[in-house]
Amino acid sequence: AMDSATTGAGGSARQCGEQKRRRTDLAEASLAGWKELWESRCFTDALISCQGQAFEVHRAVLGARSPVLRAMFAQEGLREGSERQVKILDAEPEFVEAMLRYMYIGEVWKSTDCAQLLRLADQYEVEGLVEVCTEALLQDLSADTVAASLCALRRYRHRPDVDAAYERLLASVQHDKELL
């Protein structure tokens, strides 16, 4: 028999530090579930629109990934909260879709212009996306991309991680004259 100190109300509380049984393929199964949710769009409860294109989304997913969107959806006094709709006016639909896709499955297509995506990542404070964009800008460095990368990073230097990347990029340019 268990005593009430370890079981709590209803016998469901667990001891601190107790080992758990977990699927061996939990990470893969979890990612597959997020992909299914993104691709099927089952049970969506909100709409993100941009330049005439609409994306059906789940407020719980977006709210978990973006404190800005969480606050917008939480305000019943605002259109975003009461109508469950957010209009993004200052971006191209392909970058809005890339941001949303990242929020669900944590991936950005290699072909995505991360200089453009960085602006949305910063504006909506999407967890982890600023770092992904910053690293992509540094990894894909060439004479053709260096100016755009510097401009993109300079704009968001208020973020310590972006500032560090900007400084790394400047150092790369100073050491590799072929980037000029």
Salt bridges, closest charged atoms under 4 A:
ASP25 OD1 - ARG23 NE 2.85
ASP45 OD2 - ARG59 NE 3.21
GLU80 OE2 - ARG79 NH2 3.59
ASP90 OD2 - ARG119 NH1 3.34
GLU107 OE2 - LYS35 NZ 3.95
GLU107 OE1 - ARG101 NH2 3.26
ASP122 OD1 - HIS158 NE2 3.21
ASP122 OD1 - ARG159 NH1 3.16
GLU135 OE2 - ARG168 NH2 3.44
ASP161 OD1 - ARG159 NE 3.95
ASP163 OD1 - ARG157 NE 2.63
GLU167 OE2 - ARG157 NH2 2.68
